[in-house]
Amino acid sequence: MLRLYKPAFEELGYRRSLLSDPATMSYNEKWGGTVDFPKEKWEAWYGQWLLADKRERWYRYLYSENEGCFVGEIAYRYDSGFQAYIVNLLVEAKHRGKGYGRQGLRLLLETAEANGITRLCDTIAADNPAVALFLDSGFTEVWRNDDCIMVEYAR
Protein backbone atom coordinates (compact mmCIF):
# COMPACT_ATOMS: atom_id res chain seq x y z
CA MET A 1 0.00 0.00 0.00
CA LEU A 2 1.39 3.37 -1.04
CA ARG A 3 0.54 6.78 0.21
CA LEU A 4 1.54 10.17 -1.11
CA TYR A 5 3.87 12.20 1.06
CA LYS A 6 4.65 15.90 0.66
CA PRO A 7 8.27 16.19 1.78
CA ALA A 8 9.48 18.93 4.06
CA PHE A 9 12.44 20.95 2.83
CA GLU A 10 14.77 19.01 5.15
CA GLU A 11 13.67 15.73 3.55
CA LEU A 12 14.92 16.56 0.05
CA GLY A 13 17.96 14.36 0.72
CA TYR A 14 15.85 11.40 -0.39
CA ARG A 15 15.31 13.04 -3.78
CA ARG A 16 19.04 13.71 -4.03
CA SER A 17 19.75 10.03 -3.29
CA LEU A 18 17.24 8.91 -5.96
CA LEU A 19 18.73 11.14 -8.63
CA SER A 20 22.34 10.23 -7.79
CA ASP A 21 21.81 6.44 -7.78
CA PRO A 22 23.12 4.91 -11.04
CA ALA A 23 20.79 1.88 -10.78
CA THR A 24 17.71 4.04 -10.21
CA MET A 25 18.68 6.43 -13.02
CA SER A 26 19.71 3.73 -15.50
CA TYR A 27 16.66 4.54 -17.65
CA ASN A 28 18.21 7.99 -18.17
CA GLU A 29 21.57 6.70 -19.42
CA LYS A 30 21.12 8.13 -22.96
CA TRP A 31 20.48 11.57 -21.45
CA GLY A 32 23.28 11.63 -18.92
CA GLY A 33 22.31 9.07 -16.28
CA THR A 34 22.40 10.46 -12.77
CA VAL A 35 21.35 14.04 -11.99
CA ASP A 36 23.11 16.40 -9.59
CA PHE A 37 20.80 17.88 -6.94
CA PRO A 38 23.07 19.80 -4.53
CA LYS A 39 21.68 21.45 -1.40
CA GLU A 40 22.20 24.93 -2.82
CA LYS A 41 19.49 24.16 -5.43
CA TRP A 42 16.96 22.85 -2.92
CA GLU A 43 15.37 26.15 -1.90
CA ALA A 44 14.57 27.28 -5.45
CA TRP A 45 13.42 23.78 -6.43
CA TYR A 46 11.21 23.47 -3.34
CA GLY A 47 9.53 26.78 -4.11
CA GLN A 48 8.89 25.80 -7.72
CA TRP A 49 7.58 22.32 -7.01
CA LEU A 50 6.10 22.14 -3.53
CA LEU A 51 4.86 25.66 -3.00
CA ALA A 52 3.65 26.15 -6.58
CA ASP A 53 0.11 26.25 -7.90
CA LYS A 54 -0.87 22.57 -8.25
CA ARG A 55 -2.25 23.33 -11.72
CA GLU A 56 1.30 24.15 -12.89
CA ARG A 57 3.48 21.71 -10.93
CA TRP A 58 2.83 19.01 -8.37
CA TYR A 59 5.28 16.67 -6.58
CA ARG A 60 5.15 13.94 -3.90
CA TYR A 61 7.22 11.11 -2.51
CA LEU A 62 5.79 7.60 -2.62
CA TYR A 63 5.76 6.08 0.86
CA SER A 64 5.29 2.33 1.30
CA GLU A 65 3.22 1.48 4.37
CA ASN A 66 4.44 -2.13 4.10
CA GLU A 67 8.13 -1.26 4.06
CA GLY A 68 7.97 1.86 6.22
CA CYS A 69 10.04 3.96 3.84
CA PHE A 70 10.03 6.11 0.73
CA VAL A 71 10.21 4.10 -2.50
CA GLY A 72 10.10 6.78 -5.18
CA GLU A 73 8.59 10.00 -6.41
CA ILE A 74 5.79 11.17 -8.69
CA ALA A 75 5.09 14.56 -10.22
CA TYR A 76 3.55 16.42 -13.10
CA ARG A 77 4.31 19.79 -14.63
CA TYR A 78 2.88 21.86 -17.44
CA ASP A 79 5.18 22.04 -20.48
CA SER A 80 4.34 24.88 -22.84
CA GLY A 81 6.38 23.30 -25.67
CA PHE A 82 4.24 20.16 -25.64
CA GLN A 83 1.18 22.13 -24.47
CA ALA A 84 0.54 19.28 -22.05
CA TYR A 85 1.22 18.09 -18.55
CA ILE A 86 4.29 15.87 -18.35
CA VAL A 87 4.44 12.95 -15.92
CA ASN A 88 7.40 12.05 -13.73
CA LEU A 89 7.39 8.61 -12.12
CA LEU A 90 10.55 7.27 -10.52
CA VAL A 91 10.74 4.17 -8.35
CA GLU A 92 13.99 3.47 -6.53
CA ALA A 93 15.81 0.55 -8.18
CA LYS A 94 15.79 -1.64 -5.06
CA HIS A 95 12.00 -1.30 -4.84
CA ARG A 96 11.14 -2.08 -8.47
CA GLY A 97 9.10 -5.11 -9.37
CA LYS A 98 6.79 -4.74 -6.35
CA GLY A 99 3.93 -2.90 -8.05
CA TYR A 100 4.91 0.55 -6.75
CA GLY A 101 5.14 2.04 -10.24
CA ARG A 102 1.59 0.94 -11.08
CA GLN A 103 0.22 2.18 -7.72
CA GLY A 104 2.14 5.45 -7.98
CA LEU A 105 0.93 6.11 -11.51
CA ARG A 106 -2.67 5.42 -10.44
CA LEU A 107 -2.29 7.87 -7.53
CA LEU A 108 -0.82 10.48 -9.86
CA LEU A 109 -3.70 10.13 -12.34
CA GLU A 110 -6.26 10.40 -9.53
CA THR A 111 -4.55 13.50 -8.13
CA ALA A 112 -4.26 15.17 -11.52
CA GLU A 113 -7.93 14.57 -12.22
CA ALA A 114 -8.90 15.94 -8.77
CA ASN A 115 -6.85 19.03 -9.67
CA GLY A 116 -8.75 19.47 -12.96
CA ILE A 117 -6.07 17.99 -15.22
CA THR A 118 -7.40 15.44 -17.67
CA ARG A 119 -4.52 15.03 -20.15
CA LEU A 120 -1.00 13.90 -19.24
CA CYS A 121 1.93 12.86 -21.41
CA ASP A 122 5.37 11.39 -21.01
CA THR A 123 8.34 10.64 -23.21
CA ILE A 124 9.88 7.33 -22.22
CA ALA A 125 13.13 5.86 -23.49
CA ALA A 126 12.28 3.30 -26.17
CA ASP A 127 14.14 0.56 -24.29
CA ASN A 128 12.56 1.36 -20.89
CA PRO A 129 10.25 -1.43 -19.67
CA ALA A 130 8.05 1.25 -18.05
CA VAL A 131 6.42 1.77 -21.46
CA ALA A 132 4.29 -1.32 -20.81
CA LEU A 133 3.25 0.02 -17.40
CA PHE A 134 2.01 3.27 -18.95
CA LEU A 135 0.15 1.49 -21.75
CA ASP A 136 -1.45 -0.91 -19.26
CA SER A 137 -2.52 2.09 -17.16
CA GLY A 138 -4.59 3.73 -19.89
CA PHE A 139 -1.96 5.73 -21.78
CA THR A 140 -1.80 5.43 -25.56
CA GLU A 141 1.23 5.73 -27.81
CA VAL A 142 1.26 9.03 -29.70
CA TRP A 143 4.56 8.69 -31.55
CA ARG A 144 7.91 6.95 -31.35
CA ASN A 145 11.40 7.27 -32.74
CA ASP A 146 14.62 5.34 -32.13
CA ASP A 147 15.20 7.08 -28.78
CA CYS A 148 11.81 7.46 -27.13
CA ILE A 149 8.08 6.93 -27.15
CA MET A 150 5.51 9.64 -26.39
CA VAL A 151 2.50 8.35 -24.48
CA GLU A 152 -0.67 10.24 -23.58
CA TYR A 153 -3.46 9.80 -21.07
CA ALA A 154 -6.69 11.66 -21.72
CA ARG A 155 -9.84 11.38 -19.63
NORHUVEN-V19407 format. One record per pair of residues at least 4 apart in sequence whose ideal C-beta (glycine too) atoms are under 7 Angstrom apart, sorted by the first residue. I is the first residue (numbers start at 0). J is the second residue. If there is no record, write none. Layout:
i: [I;I]
j: [J;J]
//
This chain:
i: [0;0;1;1;1;1;1;1;1;2;2;3;3;4;4;4;4;5;5;6;6;6;6;8;8;11;11;11;12;13;13;13;14;14;14;15;15;16;17;17;17;17;18;18;18;18;19;20;20;21;21;21;22;23;23;23;24;24;24;26;26;27;27;28;29;29;36;40;41;42;43;44;45;45;46;47;47;48;48;48;49;51;51;53;53;54;54;55;55;56;57;57;57;57;58;58;59;60;60;61;61;61;61;61;61;61;62;63;63;63;66;70;70;70;70;71;71;71;71;71;71;72;72;73;73;73;73;73;74;75;75;75;75;75;75;75;75;76;76;77;78;78;81;81;83;83;84;84;84;84;84;85;85;86;86;86;86;88;88;88;88;90;90;90;90;90;94;98;99;100;100;100;101;101;101;102;103;104;104;104;105;105;106;107;108;108;109;110;111;111;112;112;112;117;117;118;118;118;119;120;120;120;121;121;122;122;123;123;123;123;123;123;123;124;124;125;125;125;125;125;129;130;130;131;132;133;133;134;134;134;137;138;138;138;139;139;140;140;141;141;141;142;143]
j: [64;65;61;62;63;99;102;103;106;62;64;59;106;59;60;62;69;49;59;10;11;13;60;41;45;15;41;45;16;17;60;69;18;36;72;19;36;20;23;72;89;91;24;33;34;36;33;24;92;25;32;33;92;89;91;92;32;33;34;124;127;31;32;32;124;146;40;44;45;46;47;48;49;50;50;51;56;56;58;74;58;55;56;57;114;114;115;76;77;76;74;75;110;114;72;74;73;69;72;69;70;71;72;73;99;103;69;68;70;99;70;90;91;94;99;89;90;91;94;99;103;87;89;87;88;103;106;107;87;84;85;86;87;107;111;116;119;84;85;84;83;85;85;120;118;120;111;116;118;119;120;120;121;107;119;120;121;100;103;104;107;94;95;99;100;103;99;102;103;104;129;132;105;132;136;106;107;108;132;136;109;136;110;111;112;152;113;114;116;119;116;117;154;153;154;151;152;153;152;149;150;151;133;150;147;149;127;129;130;133;147;148;150;146;147;143;145;146;147;148;133;134;148;135;136;138;150;138;140;150;152;150;151;152;150;151;148;150;149;150;151;149;148]
//
